[in-house]
Amino acid sequence: MLQKANQQGLDYYKLDSQLDEDKRLLDTYQSEFNKLEGGAMLDFANEKEARARLLSLSDEIRQTKRRIQSTQKQLDSSICSYQ
């Protein structure tokens, strides 16, 4: 019983850590996206590279949001199973 509880706690901790990491990553992506969308070139040599990064960021933001939703659902369901 104790081993199962320890494993559940470890699983929860991993999911919670992943959620925090993904939220920080999303903030970073969103900030860069907003700057590029506002016309900042950041460290890109030309507008074509900046536009390509903007498009890839859009995909990364979408994927990160999906991962956050999935992880949050897993956390929510694990909380219910602990009770």
C-alpha positions in Angstrom: 0.0 0.0 0.0 2.8 2.4 0.9 4.7 1.6 -2.2 1.6 2.3 -4.3 1.1 5.7 -2.6 4.8 6.6 -3.1 4.5 5.8 -6.8 1.3 7.8 -7.1 3.1 10.7 -5.4 6.1 10.4 -7.7 3.8 10.2 -10.8 1.9 13.3 -9.6 5.1 15.2 -9.0 6.4 14.4 -12.5 3.2 15.5 -14.1 3.1 18.7 -12.1 6.7 19.5 -13.0 6.0 18.9 -16.7 3.0 21.2 -16.4 5.1 24.0 -14.9 7.8 23.5 -17.5 5.3 23.6 -20.4 3.7 26.7 -19.0 7.1 28.5 -18.8 7.8 27.3 -22.3 4.5 28.6 -23.6 5.2 32.0 -22.0 8.6 32.1 -23.8 7.1 31.1 -27.1 4.2 33.6 -26.8 6.6 36.4 -25.9 8.8 35.7 -28.9 5.7 35.3 -31.1 4.3 38.7 -30.0 7.7 40.4 -30.7 8.0 38.9 -34.2 4.3 39.6 -34.9 5.0 43.2 -33.9 7.8 43.5 -36.5 10.9 42.8 -34.3 13.5 40.9 -36.2 15.2 39.6 -33.1 18.3 37.7 -34.2 17.2 36.9 -37.7 19.2 37.9 -40.7 16.2 38.8 -42.8 12.5 39.0 -42.9 12.0 35.6 -44.5 13.8 33.9 -41.6 11.7 35.9 -39.1 8.5 34.9 -40.9 9.5 31.3 -40.9 10.1 31.4 -37.2 6.8 33.1 -36.6 5.0 30.2 -38.4 7.0 27.5 -36.5 6.2 29.3 -33.2 2.5 29.2 -34.0 2.8 25.4 -34.3 4.9 25.1 -31.2 2.4 27.2 -29.2 -0.5 25.0 -30.4 1.4 21.8 -29.5 2.4 23.1 -26.1 -1.2 24.2 -25.3 -2.4 20.7 -26.2 0.3 19.1 -24.0 -0.7 21.4 -21.1 -4.4 20.5 -21.5 -3.5 16.8 -21.6 -1.2 17.0 -18.6 -3.8 19.0 -16.6 -6.4 16.3 -17.4 -4.0 13.6 -16.2 -3.4 15.5 -13.0 -7.1 16.1 -12.4 -7.8 12.4 -12.9 -5.0 11.4 -10.6 -6.3 13.6 -7.8 -9.7 12.0 -8.1 -8.2 8.5 -7.9 -6.3 9.4 -4.7 -9.4 10.3 -2.9 
